[in-house]
Amino acid sequence: MASVTSLSDNVQQHLASALSATLPEAAGADPLLRRSDRADFQANGILALAKKAKANPRELATQVVAQVVTGDVIEDVEVSGPGFLNITVADRAITSNLAERYADETGRLGVPTAANPGTTVIDYAQPNVAKEMHVGHLRSAVIGDSVVRILEFTGENVIRRHHIGDWGTQFGMLIQYLDEHPHELDHKDARVTGEEAMSNLDRLYKTARKKFDSDEEFKTRARRRVVDLQAGDPHTLAIWQKFVDESKIYFFSVFEKLDMEVRDADIVGESGYNDMLAETCRLLEESGVAVRSEGALCVFFDDIKGPDGNPVPLIVQKSDGGYGYAATDLSAIRDRVFNLKANTLLYVVDARQGLHFRMVFETARRAGWLDEDVTATQLAFGTVLGKDGKPFKTREGETVKLEDLLDEAAERATAVVREKAGKVGLTEREITENGRHVGIGAVKYADLSTSAVRDYKFDLDQMVSLNGDTSVYLQYAYARIQSILRKAGEARPVPHPELALAPAERALGLHLDQFAETLLEVAAAYEPHKLASYLYQLASHLTTFYDQCQVLSPDNPAEVVENRLFLVDLTARTLHQGMALLGIRTPEKL
Ligand code: ARG
């Protein structure tokens, strides 16, 4: 009985049968049910149906009400306004439904899995070799990781691809320099930290660049290296690999700080498609999708024009024969569709690359690689801004070091945790560990709680605040429940469907019931921010519940204590599961 029918589905079915009993032509019509402040649910669908049937909506609504079966699920239904239905659900139905979720032995809280799961290839967390990661890479990683977790939870087969920037002309200069100064990337120690690796690369990059700009002969040698690299010369490739390996030490250290699993096998960078590039171009040219223009292989679009009114093409191959970003992405599409058998391609990439992906996807459609059965979507995200509303940079105008940023978040969060640590009885180790989870959680939550396409301000003070829509608030809600459960002593959480519920218990219960539906919506539209907002509302319902209902009061009959323990325990499990899907931990004691 893993999957549980939600109360809203249940009510929906009751209404649908009443509707078709009243008005046979309305069979299958949607009663348009939603949660409401006036009753538990309100259905607005009768208005449109009445209009269609040329009937008086209030009269039709009254007839439908007469047909609604009340008792087990629906306690009461009445007509309101011009022909809405206000529905109150029976207390018993609420508790029984939650009890089923609580008893789900799969631990999925009754959330169903997709009947026909597909395969999604998701392209996210794609930094560039030999370069510092920036906040944009952080966004892609955080959003992508959450979408992976959410999709997997719904049963989708998810293949991760970290399309790192590990190929291109810039490597000629680096490789040449390292070949001429072979010890530049040597390590003093067997254990290299991410920071050390990045600073090695950064130093090498800067000196190589200087030489490249000032020494014509070096420049020529560097350019020749690009040709060697593309031709697969073993010595050149071996040096190139050193850059990739050194960069991975750095990437993995950042991902680990982010408490995020990135598997080496899923890192398939631009270089991984090198062998496909020529064929991609051939296929596009032979089918006429791409044409030669001034020596370059181009794809043109009617609706994409530059400021001068001339069409801007997607350049698949440059006139010197070199392949760029577009050729790689088009080859990656072929790989993902034909080898990995994807139904859905998802790209978690900065909105500023929107035009690139529009052109790439359209090209792939024309080539027949994408169609209505295999779709591609860019899950575009906005820019991270500083407190001043400008793109997030250091005061010197440089990219902010991600490691420093994450360390600072953890530090501030640790201070917040420490303040309350005495009361909860946290050891020094727990303080640091929780501080890390609160700090990283704060950064992730701030990113995930606004719609991805919007720009957002990176403000650490706000992120670790205990009040408002922050992860810390949610983590405290979870920890507080754990503390109640610990204090409960002999009393255990047990559902008692026979008990009448207080308004705050009903509101909390009805919201808990919405978890499954919320998740399916979130998964269908790739919108983790709606999950974040669901969880925030859940924590707010919990706060109201505490204000109005005591859990462990000696005045409560034993069944009330048990039923309330059950309600808060289910709330905790829902918070825990929801936060886990955002990639955020919920410490037991805080
Ligand atoms: N490495 C790129 C960057 O840093 C992002 C790659 C996005 N993915 C892709 N398939 N093009 O901007």
Boltz pocket constraint, residues with backbone or C-beta under 6 A from the ligand:
constraints:
  - pocket:
      binder: B
      contacts: [[A, 123], [A, 126], [A, 127], [A, 128], [A, 163], [A, 164], [A, 165], [A, 329], [A, 332], [A, 347], [A, 348], [A, 349]]
      max_distance: 6.0
